[in-house]
């Protein structure tokens, strides 16, 4: 077995060859032209990918990183134990918002990145950057929220760090969380694993989190009851894996950049095309209305409690029923399929009978949403 890819050596060589080919394709697609960092570089969309491909990926290149999945997976010891490892940093503004806060978001986000690797989350770290003058009462509430979220999800925060910077050198509080988990998925999951014929499933309505943050931050005069969908998805993933056995090819939570960016990442990595049915993609009326007023596409809006599952066609119905039987997947639907050509493209069949190209997020209409 190859320690980096968890595949027999012959298959590992083929996998690495594909990774090299896909990385070359990505370099042709993404260009870092800016001379200074902009807010768009944190959007999760094209500018973020330009930054990653232009700076980080070449410097840190290795077989684990080059797959560009939500978490790295690897074997330990004699190769019998598979682990997943991930990290994320949270800079959301405001710190408290309908449906959650930065602490709850940090715990859920890292749990979900581990879950997308087919892993059972076990342990988290928590790093805090505090600005001088930050209210102790707010910190106490955020830490209590983190503790409750971890306890409810069955994970432990086992290590951490705290730094304080001068007033004006940060925006109140930033949190970094890392996590490690035990991989339960029987096969290899990843955005480079999609195959023609696969079915694309979505666990529920999209756009709730990003719009909740936007309305809370800007105090827009729009009547709504939109709340963040922040939630830990590992138990939903466990249900999916049980129903599909070895027929799950990719799991991804569409956070920054939304469903559009997540699917484009899969299409590029797997060198396939994805075709969506617009009418199958659920958007709450309040979210759709806010997006229309603000000129936003729900498919590019961040989510924190939804996932996209790409599964073999034979398993699609069983996975759909398993998702709908779970509290976090009651509104799940099959929203599209995978086809061979044209490579690295995502399309949407619209409700009016047309067909449009769905690109990943360009720019950043909603900065600092996670």
C-alpha positions in Angstrom: 0.0 0.0 0.0 1.1 3.5 -0.7 1.2 5.6 2.6 0.1 8.8 0.9 -2.7 7.6 -1.3 -3.9 4.4 0.6 -3.9 2.5 -2.8 -1.8 -0.3 -4.2 1.4 1.0 -5.7 0.3 0.6 -9.3 -2.9 2.5 -8.6 -1.0 5.1 -6.6 1.2 5.8 -9.7 -1.9 6.3 -11.8 -3.5 8.5 -9.1 -0.4 10.7 -8.9 -0.3 11.0 -12.7 -3.8 12.2 -12.7 -3.0 14.7 -9.9 -0.2 16.1 -11.9 -2.4 16.4 -15.0 -5.2 18.1 -13.0 -2.8 20.5 -11.4 -1.5 21.5 -14.8 -5.1 22.1 -15.9 -5.7 24.2 -12.8 -2.6 26.3 -13.5 -4.0 27.0 -16.9 -7.4 28.0 -15.4 -6.2 30.2 -12.5 -4.0 33.2 -12.7 -2.6 35.3 -9.8 -2.4 38.8 -11.4 -2.9 41.0 -8.3 0.1 42.6 -6.5 -1.8 42.9 -3.2 -4.3 40.8 -1.2 -7.9 41.8 -1.6 -11.1 40.6 0.2 -11.9 38.5 -2.9 -8.9 36.3 -2.1 -10.9 35.1 1.0 -14.1 34.4 -0.9 -13.5 30.7 -1.7 -14.1 31.5 -5.4 -11.8 32.1 -8.3 -9.6 34.7 -6.5 -9.0 32.2 -3.6 -8.0 29.5 -6.1 -5.7 32.0 -7.9 -4.0 32.6 -4.6 -3.7 29.0 -3.7 -2.4 27.9 -7.1 -0.1 30.9 -7.4 1.5 30.9 -3.9 0.7 28.0 -1.6 0.3 24.9 -3.8 3.6 25.2 -5.5 5.5 25.9 -2.3 3.9 23.1 -0.2 3.3 20.6 -3.0 3.0 17.0 -1.9 0.6 14.1 -2.8 -1.7 14.7 0.2 -2.0 18.5 -0.3 -2.3 18.3 -4.1 -5.7 16.6 -3.9 -7.1 19.8 -2.5 -9.8 18.0 -0.5 -11.4 19.4 2.7 -9.1 17.3 4.8 -5.9 15.3 4.3 -6.3 11.5 4.8 -3.3 9.2 5.5 -2.4 6.0 7.2 -0.3 5.4 10.3 1.7 2.6 11.8 1.5 -0.5 9.7 -1.0 1.2 7.4 -4.1 -0.2 9.0 -5.3 3.0 10.6 -6.6 5.8 8.4 -6.8 9.3 9.8 -8.1 12.6 8.5 -6.6 16.0 9.5 -7.9 19.5 8.7 -7.6 23.1 9.9 -9.7 26.3 9.4 -9.7 29.9 10.6 -12.9 31.8 11.4 -13.2 35.6 10.9 -16.9 36.0 10.6 -18.5 39.4 11.2 -20.6 39.9 13.2 -19.4 37.5 15.9 -23.1 36.8 16.9 -25.7 36.2 14.3 -29.1 34.5 13.9 -28.6 30.8 14.5 -25.2 30.9 15.9 -21.9 32.7 16.7 -18.2 32.4 15.7 -17.5 29.7 18.4 -20.3 27.4 17.3 -19.3 27.9 13.7 -15.7 27.1 14.3 -16.5 23.7 15.9 -19.1 22.8 13.3 -16.9 23.8 10.4 -14.0 21.7 11.4 -16.2 18.7 12.3 -17.7 19.0 8.8 -14.4 19.1 7.0 -13.4 15.9 8.7 -16.8 14.4 7.9 -16.4 15.1 4.2 -13.4 12.9 4.3 -15.6 10.1 5.6 -14.1 10.4 9.1 -15.6 10.3 12.6 -14.4 13.5 14.3 -12.5 12.8 17.5 -10.3 15.8 18.7 -10.1 19.5 18.0 -7.7 22.3 18.8 -8.7 25.9 19.4 -6.5 28.9 18.8 -7.7 32.4 19.7 -6.5 35.8 18.5 -8.0 38.5 20.8 -7.9 42.2 20.3 -7.0 44.4 23.3 -10.3 45.7 24.8 -12.5 42.7 23.7 -15.3 42.2 26.2 -14.7 39.3 28.6 -18.4 38.6 28.7 -18.5 38.1 24.9 -15.5 35.8 25.1 -17.1 33.8 27.9 -20.3 33.4 25.8 -18.4 32.3 22.7 -16.3 29.8 24.6 -19.4 28.4 26.2 -21.0 28.1 22.8 -17.9 26.2 21.5 -18.0 23.9 24.5 -21.7 23.1 24.0 -21.2 22.5 20.3 -18.3 20.1 20.9 -20.2 18.3 23.6 -23.3 17.8 21.5 -21.2 16.5 18.6 -19.3 14.1 20.8 -15.8 15.6 20.2 -13.3 17.0 22.6 -11.2 20.2 22.4 -7.9 18.9 23.7 -5.4 21.7 23.0 -5.2 25.3 22.0 -3.4 28.7 22.1 -4.3 32.3 22.9 -2.7 35.5 21.6 -3.6 39.1 22.3 -2.8 41.9 19.8 -3.0 45.7 20.3 -6.2 47.6 19.9 -6.9 48.2 16.3 -4.7 45.3 15.1 -7.6 42.8 14.8 -11.4 42.9 14.6 -12.3 41.6 18.1 -11.7 37.9 17.8 -10.5 35.4 15.3 -10.5 31.6 15.9 -8.5 28.8 14.4 -9.6 25.2 14.8 -7.9 22.0 13.7 -9.3 18.5 13.9 -8.4 14.9 13.6 -10.7 12.0 13.0 -10.8 8.3 12.2 -11.7 7.5 8.6 -14.8 5.2 8.5 -15.4 5.3 4.7 -14.6 2.0 3.1 -13.3 3.5 -0.1 -11.4 6.6 -1.3 -13.5 9.8 -1.2 -12.4 12.9 -2.9 -13.2 15.6 -5.5 -11.1 13.7 -8.0 -13.2 10.5 -7.7 -16.3 11.4 -9.8 -17.3 9.2 -12.7 -19.7 9.6 -15.6 -23.2 8.5 -14.5 -22.7 9.5 -10.9 -25.7 11.2 -9.2 -25.4 14.5 -7.3 -27.4 14.9 -4.1 -27.9 18.0 -2.0 -29.0 17.6 1.7 -31.3 20.6 1.8 -32.1 24.3 1.0 -29.1 26.5 0.2 -28.0 30.0 1.1 -29.3 30.3 4.6 -26.0 31.0 6.3 -24.6 33.6 4.0 -27.8 35.6 3.8 -28.3 35.4 7.6 -24.8 36.9 8.0 -25.3 39.5 5.3 -28.6 40.8 6.8 -27.3 40.8 10.3 -24.1 42.7 9.4 -25.7 45.3 7.2 -28.9 45.7 9.2 -30.9 45.8 6.0 -34.5 46.7 6.2 -35.7 43.3 4.9 -38.3 41.5 7.0 -37.1 37.9 7.4 -36.5 35.0 9.8 -33.5 33.6 8.1 -31.0 31.8 10.4 -27.7 30.3 9.8 -27.9 26.5 9.0 -24.7 25.8 11.0 -24.7 22.2 12.1 -22.4 19.2 12.5 -22.8 16.8 9.6 -20.9 13.8 10.7 -23.9 11.7 11.7 -25.6 12.5 8.4 -22.4 11.3 6.7 -22.5 8.1 8.7 -26.0 7.4 7.5 -24.9 8.1 3.9 -21.9 5.7 4.1 -24.0 3.0 5.7 -26.6 3.2 2.9 -24.1 3.5 0.0 -21.4 1.1 1.2 -18.5 1.7 -1.2 -20.5 3.7 -3.7 -19.9 7.2 -2.3 -17.3 9.0 -4.5 -17.2 12.5 -3.0 -18.7 14.5 -0.1 -18.3 18.2 0.2 -19.8 20.9 2.3 -20.5 24.0 0.1 -19.2 26.7 2.4 -17.4 29.7 0.9 -18.3 30.1 -2.8 -21.4 27.9 -2.3 -22.6 25.0 -4.3 -21.4 26.5 -7.6 -17.7 26.7 -6.4 -17.9 23.2 -4.7 -19.1 21.6 -7.9 -16.6 23.4 -10.1 -13.8 22.2 -7.9 -15.1 18.6 -8.4 -15.4 19.0 -12.2 -11.9 20.3 -12.5 -10.3 17.7 -10.2 -12.2 14.7 -11.8 -12.0 16.1 -15.4 -15.7 15.5 -16.0 -18.9 17.6 -16.5 -21.7 18.1 -14.0 -25.2 18.9 -15.1 -27.8 20.3 -12.6 -31.5 20.6 -12.7 -32.4 24.1 -11.4 -35.9 23.0 -10.2 -34.4 20.3 -8.0 -32.3 22.8 -6.0 -34.2 24.0 -2.9 -33.9 27.6 -1.8 -36.1 29.0 0.9 -38.5 31.8 -0.3 -37.0 34.2 2.2 -33.5 33.5 0.9 -34.5 33.7 -2.7 -36.2 37.0 -2.1 -33.2 38.5 -0.3 -30.9 37.3 -3.1 -33.1 38.9 -5.7 -33.1 42.2 -3.8 -29.3 42.1 -3.4 -28.6 40.8 -6.9 -27.0 37.5 -5.6 -27.1 33.9 -6.9 -28.1 31.4 -4.2 -25.7 28.9 -5.8 -22.7 31.0 -4.8 -23.9 31.7 -1.2 -22.1 30.0 1.7 -23.7 27.2 3.7 -22.6 25.7 7.0 -25.0 22.8 7.5 -25.4 21.4 4.0 -23.5 18.8 2.0 -23.2 17.6 -1.6 -22.8 13.9 -2.1 -21.8 12.3 -5.4 -22.6 8.6 -5.5 -22.7 5.8 -8.0 -26.1 5.6 -9.8 -27.0 2.2 -8.2 -26.8 3.8 -4.7 -28.5 7.1 -5.4 -32.0 6.1 -4.2 -30.8 4.4 -1.1 -28.6 7.4 -0.2 -31.5 9.8 -0.8 -33.8 7.8 1.5 -31.1 7.6 4.2 -30.6 11.4 4.0 -34.3 12.1 4.2 -34.5 9.9 7.3 -31.9 12.1 9.1 -33.0 15.4 10.8 -30.4 17.3 8.7 -31.4 15.8 5.4 -35.2 15.8 5.4 -35.3 18.0 2.3 -32.5 16.2 0.4 -32.8 15.8 -3.3 -31.0 14.5 -6.4 -30.0 17.7 -8.2 -27.9 16.5 -11.1 -25.6 14.0 -12.6 -22.1 13.6 -13.9 -21.2 13.2 -17.6 -17.9 12.7 -19.4 -17.9 15.8 -21.6 -17.2 18.7 -21.8 -14.5 18.3 -19.2 -14.2 20.6 -16.1 -17.5 22.3 -16.7 -20.7 22.7 -14.7 -24.1 23.4 -16.4 -27.6 24.2 -15.1 -30.8 23.2 -16.9 -33.0 26.2 -16.0 -36.6 26.2 -15.1 -37.5 27.9 -18.4 -35.9 25.2 -20.5 -32.5 26.8 -21.2 -29.0 25.8 -20.2 -26.4 28.0 -18.7 -22.8 27.6 -17.6 -22.3 27.7 -13.8 -19.0 29.1 -12.9 -17.4 29.3 -9.4 -17.8 32.5 -7.4 -16.1 35.6 -8.9 -15.3 38.4 -6.5 -16.7 38.5 -3.0 -20.2 40.0 -2.5 -20.3 38.6 1.1 -16.9 39.0 2.7 -16.2 37.4 6.1 -19.1 35.0 6.3 -17.2 32.3 8.1 
